[in-house]
Amino acid sequence: MVPVILSGGSGSRMWPLSRKDFPKQFLSLVSEYTLLQDTVLRLPNGANESPIFICSEDHRFIVKDQLADIACEPRSVLLEPMGRNTAPAVALAALELESMGLGEELMLVLPADHVIRDKDRFHHALEQASKAASEGQLVLFGIEPTGPETGYGYVKAGEASCHSSFTVDSFVEKPNVQVAMQYLKSGDYYWNSGMFLFKASVVLHELKTHSPEVIDYCRTAINSKYKDLDFYRIDDTVFSRCPDISIDYAVMEKTQDAVIVPLGAGWNDVGSWSALWEERDDIRDDAGNVYQGDVIGEHNQDCLVKSNHRLVNVNGLKDTIVIETKDAVMVSHKDYVQDVKHVVEKLKSNARNEGSHHTKSYRPWGFNDSIDNGNRYKVVKLTINPGDSLSLHRHYHRAEHWIVVKGSAVVTVDSNSFVITENQSTYIPPATYHRLTNNGQIPLELIEIQTGSYLGDNDIERVEDLYGRSTTEKHDAGLMQPMQFLHSVK
């Protein structure tokens, strides 16, 4: 059984903590681990050694770091150049297994952002499902409903099949409350979990039969894949032409071999802040409040208040969600938390960073975190991983001041290299080639103060880069001009 973990998502439903560049699977919401890490850690022994991950190019270094934290060695990390829903993602993973000679292996397809409380019952359901999948059936895990939920798609069970499964009678879109209550009362309907188990060869055959365009474009795209550090890049020109379609529509609703294996294991897709409040009954107080972070509350009832950077005080609230981040605060009644996606759309239309980016930005060498910025200056904290290095580069419109607060740094400025340690600093003039390297055993932390007429990230000319990034980037203002590289600089 090879786990295939789908780590996509736009990050809009759990804004402001989740964003496009850091969606919810990378957050620690229900345990000390992130949802992505929990997805790996709940797998049964023998199935958690070499998963395949499908993720966005923008998230590759976050995935790498979070897997390293739990000592997970992936079989492959395939980078989607753009989102094309679950059918192409499943096709890529199945084709990857086929290319490894593992076409008859079972593929366990799991979204990276779900919660499953009862691992034992989850493992039991996997055992039952593997028997059906080994016989060529395509298994959908159906969640035993606990209420008339209107936010999920449903699947109706047909006749009992082998290995504690049921045939699929039909798929149903998200119902209204009255219809959902009928579904619950009948006992024939399950929530569609988006989790599947089938042989790679079987799903490839079904895709070829029912959605041939998906398999044809994906096969061509993955045949042209190439390795970039620890990742495999997929041909973007071909993949962009692949239909944007879910595995439900592409295969599961059309095949004659789909079955449901019921799963009652405390599943939750944590699709909203109100869903997280429901999930965290383990830390609710007597008034039904969930407080996370530095929170002081009085006379509140059934609220979720999450502070991430500063003290938050709430008083006299009921059924309210309050989420604080470094650059945004959201306050919403529970009944309206789904409307947060409209806020994200408005931020995007106004070209505001808060809709898609955090102040903390991940890089192949570590991350930077914005502290302050104003007219002609910016203050950033850099954290460089042991053994990693920034590119050899220069900026034309800004100078940089570096102050080491932890560790030691090897600094290269033009042809000179020197070491600075804690409480020491250096100055990088404009148009000077420079590089920062952490040769130590602990993360290097420093404060970078940028000053100049233009402080955009695309004011850069790279000469050497360990991570295969573009050597030049030009911003729209036209302040940079094409220049010849000084390849003599090492």
Buried (B, 14 or more C-beta within 10 A) or exposed (E): BBBBBBBBBBBBBBBBBBBBBBBBBBBEBBEEBBBBBBBBEBBBEEBBBEBBBBBBBBBBBBBBBBBEEBEBEBBBBBBBBEEBBBBBBBBBBBBBBBBBEBBEBBBBBBBBBBBBBBBEBBBBBBEBBBBBBBEEBBBBBBBEBEEBBEEBBBBBBBEEBEBBBBBBBEBBEEBEEEBBBEBBEEEEBBBBBBBBBBBBBBBBBBBBEBBEBBBBBBBBBBEEBEEBBBBBBBBBEBBEEBBEBBBBBBBBBEBEBBBBBBBBBBBBBBBBBBBBBBBBEEEBEEEBBBBBBEBEBEEBBBBBBBBBEEEBEBEEBBBBBBBBBBEBEBEBEBEEBBEBBEBBEEBBEEEBBBBBBBBBBBBBBBBBBBBEEEEEEBBBBBBBBEEBBBBBBBBBBBBBBBBBEEBBBBBBBEEEEEEBEEEBEBEBEBEBBBBBBBBBEEBBBBBBBBEBEBBBEBBBBBBBBEBEEEEBBBBEEEBBEEEEEEEEBE
